[in-house]
Amino acid sequence: MQKLMLASRWLMAPFYVFLIVGLAALVYVAGMHLWHMISHIAETDESQMTVQLLQLVDLSLLASLIVIVVVSGFENYLTPIAKDEKSTWPIWMSQIDFAALKIKLIASITAIASIQLLETFINVEDSKDRDIMWSIAVLLTFVITGLILALSDYLGEKGHGKDGH
């Protein structure tokens, strides 16, 4: 039974492959967005350019989030990633545990929600008050959730010591 349970972690592998395929699709979407932005630059005003650039930032944050989930999930749940001395891997890639991952996830989602809210404020004349209020409520929910997660991790580490004992 124990071998079966341990082997079942490999059922996560297809999810990481799917996320990588999704990342490739996201690159395509970002490329199309950039192409549209460049091809219409002559008729774009400053606020429209700002919104379009924020949308690219939004896509890059989402892409970063996918990379963090894939790399840390693979290493934490499947198998350590072999790194040699000449590796170009950033140091953080092998240091993200579940607690750090959930904080990074909520921080990335909060940043994405912040960009969405900023886009709403830039185009405030096209936005309904109800949509603005919902955007603010969603952002505040993510901020509060992040603070609660960070506080619970802090209290957990303080109560159990840094090494978990």
C-alpha angles and dihedrals in degrees: 000000000000092000090051092050092048092047091049090074087077088069084078091065096081090053090057090048090050090051090051090051088048089051090054089051089050090054088054091050091049091049091051090048091051091047091052091046093051095042091054098039094115093062096038120105125208097266092048090049090050091052092047092050090048088053089055090049088050091052092047091051090051090049090050090050091053092050092050092050094046097046098040093040092050092048096042099043108024116026139320114270111243111242124186128201092263093050118136092207114130113247093240092064093076095039103060112109125179094274093051091044094056091048091050090047095052091044091053093046090049090051090050091049089049091054090049090052092048089052088051091052092048089053094036093139089061094046129088119231089238091056091048092050092049091049090052092046092051092048092048090049091055092046093050091045090051092050092049092048092048091047093048091050091048092049091045092053091044092050097045101029124246093284093054097253 
